[in-house]
Amino acid sequence: MPRSQNKVASHRRRKKLLAQAKGYWGARSKVLTVAKHHVDKAGQHAYRHRKTKKREFRQLWIARINAGARIHGMTYSKLIAALEKKQVGINRKVLADLAASHPDAFAEVVKFAQA
């Protein structure tokens, strides 16, 4: 009895992998064995950097809030402590956006925290 190869599924699997490698340079997007390695590695990087991205954005928000707070004669830690004491529920992402895009609104928040 001849061996069954299931060409349809094999072809579809290889085609899917090469589609994931689309845009890679040279053999990385053309040769199956090379593409498989680079798609796997790209997945590892994507997984790891999904975690890192959250850390980096939080650092960015804190830096922006600190810069905005220092303009108004306050530090980041004192501003956050004052906002928590007043039970203001604004997160760091919104505060950073206010500090960067809407300085007047951020000044009001700082004034409220200081009062």
Contacts in CASP RR format, 6 or more apart in sequence:
PFRMAT RR
TARGET T0000
AUTHOR 0000-0000-0000
METHOD contacts of the structure
MODEL  1
MPRSQNKVASHRRRKKLLAQAKGYWGARSKVLTVAKHHVDKAGQHAYRHR
KTKKREFRQLWIARINAGARIHGMTYSKLIAALEKKQVGINRKVLADLAA
SHPDAFAEVVKFAQA
14 32 0 8 1.000
17 32 0 8 1.000
17 35 0 8 1.000
17 36 0 8 1.000
17 39 0 8 1.000
18 29 0 8 1.000
18 30 0 8 1.000
18 32 0 8 1.000
18 35 0 8 1.000
20 35 0 8 1.000
20 39 0 8 1.000
20 42 0 8 1.000
21 28 0 8 1.000
21 29 0 8 1.000
21 35 0 8 1.000
21 38 0 8 1.000
21 39 0 8 1.000
22 29 0 8 1.000
23 29 0 8 1.000
24 35 0 8 1.000
24 38 0 8 1.000
27 34 0 8 1.000
27 35 0 8 1.000
28 34 0 8 1.000
28 35 0 8 1.000
28 38 0 8 1.000
29 35 0 8 1.000
57 93 0 8 1.000
58 92 0 8 1.000
60 96 0 8 1.000
61 92 0 8 1.000
61 93 0 8 1.000
61 95 0 8 1.000
61 96 0 8 1.000
62 76 0 8 1.000
62 92 0 8 1.000
62 96 0 8 1.000
64 96 0 8 1.000
64 99 0 8 1.000
64 100 0 8 1.000
65 76 0 8 1.000
65 79 0 8 1.000
65 80 0 8 1.000
65 92 0 8 1.000
65 95 0 8 1.000
65 96 0 8 1.000
65 99 0 8 1.000
66 75 0 8 1.000
66 76 0 8 1.000
67 99 0 8 1.000
68 99 0 8 1.000
68 103 0 8 1.000
68 106 0 8 1.000
68 110 0 8 1.000
69 75 0 8 1.000
69 76 0 8 1.000
69 78 0 8 1.000
69 79 0 8 1.000
69 99 0 8 1.000
69 110 0 8 1.000
71 103 0 8 1.000
72 107 0 8 1.000
72 110 0 8 1.000
72 111 0 8 1.000
74 82 0 8 1.000
74 110 0 8 1.000
74 113 0 8 1.000
74 114 0 8 1.000
79 110 0 8 1.000
79 113 0 8 1.000
82 113 0 8 1.000
82 114 0 8 1.000
83 89 0 8 1.000
83 90 0 8 1.000
83 109 0 8 1.000
83 113 0 8 1.000
86 112 0 8 1.000
86 113 0 8 1.000
88 109 0 8 1.000
88 112 0 8 1.000
88 113 0 8 1.000
90 98 0 8 1.000
90 109 0 8 1.000
95 106 0 8 1.000
95 109 0 8 1.000
98 105 0 8 1.000
98 106 0 8 1.000
98 109 0 8 1.000
99 106 0 8 1.000
END
